[in-house]
Amino acid sequence: MTNIASIRCFLSSKIGLAFTLGLSVLGVYLLWTHTGHVLLAVPYVVLLACPLMHLFGHHGHGKKGNPS
């Protein structure tokens, strides 16, 4: 069984559903009680995400195709 198949099997079980629901409730609670902190962190998350997406999104700047 592959990893994706085992994850799908876990998420379709009753325990997986309860775990997902619990994580969702916890996320909503944290967002509800700490909205100010989350909003203050958004610009920094965007600034950090831009270089990371650039580094990991280009896959080495074309090393696959042309050797020259």
Backbone torsions as a table, in degrees:
resi	resn	phi	psi	omega
1	MET	NA	132.8	-179.9
2	THR	-79.0	170.7	-179.7
3	ASN	-65.0	-40.8	-178.6
4	ILE	-66.1	-40.5	179.2
5	ALA	-66.0	-38.9	179.2
6	SER	-69.4	-34.6	176.6
7	ILE	-67.0	-42.8	178.0
8	ARG	-63.6	-38.6	178.7
9	CYS	-64.7	-42.4	179.3
10	PHE	-64.8	-44.3	-177.2
11	LEU	-69.3	-23.5	179.2
12	SER	-87.8	-6.3	177.9
13	SER	-83.3	168.5	179.5
14	LYS	-67.3	-38.0	179.3
15	ILE	-67.1	-41.0	178.5
16	GLY	-64.4	-39.9	177.8
17	LEU	-64.7	-43.3	178.4
18	ALA	-64.5	-40.0	178.4
19	PHE	-63.5	-45.0	179.3
20	THR	-64.6	-42.1	178.5
21	LEU	-64.7	-41.6	178.0
22	GLY	-63.5	-42.2	176.6
23	LEU	-63.6	-38.2	178.9
24	SER	-65.4	-44.8	179.2
25	VAL	-63.4	-42.8	177.9
26	LEU	-62.4	-41.7	178.2
27	GLY	-63.3	-43.0	178.6
28	VAL	-65.5	-41.4	178.6
29	TYR	-61.5	-47.0	-179.9
30	LEU	-64.6	-39.7	178.3
31	LEU	-66.7	-38.4	-178.8
32	TRP	-67.3	-40.3	-175.3
33	THR	-87.3	-20.2	-176.5
34	HIS	-123.7	37.6	-177.8
35	THR	-60.7	-39.7	179.7
36	GLY	-61.5	-41.2	178.9
37	HIS	-67.7	-39.7	179.7
38	VAL	-64.6	-43.4	-179.4
39	LEU	-67.0	-32.9	176.7
40	LEU	-70.7	-26.3	-177.9
41	ALA	-86.4	-15.3	-175.2
42	VAL	-57.3	-47.4	179.9
43	PRO	-61.0	-36.8	179.8
44	TYR	-70.5	-35.9	177.5
45	VAL	-65.6	-41.1	178.4
46	VAL	-65.5	-43.8	179.0
47	LEU	-64.2	-33.9	177.3
48	LEU	-76.7	-34.1	-177.5
49	ALA	-70.5	-33.4	-177.4
50	CYS	-60.6	-53.2	179.1
51	PRO	-67.5	-32.9	179.0
52	LEU	-67.2	-40.4	176.7
53	MET	-65.8	-35.4	178.6
54	HIS	-66.7	-43.9	-179.4
55	LEU	-66.6	-46.5	-175.0
56	PHE	-89.8	-14.6	-178.0
57	GLY	-84.1	-24.0	-177.3
58	HIS	-90.3	-12.2	178.6
59	HIS	54.2	46.0	173.3
60	GLY	89.6	15.7	175.7
61	HIS	57.5	52.3	169.8
62	GLY	79.5	31.2	178.4
63	LYS	-74.7	-11.3	-175.5
64	LYS	-77.4	-42.9	-169.4
65	GLY	-87.7	-82.9	-171.5
66	ASN	-85.4	124.6	179.5
67	PRO	-77.9	-13.2	-176.0
68	SER	-85.9	NA	NA
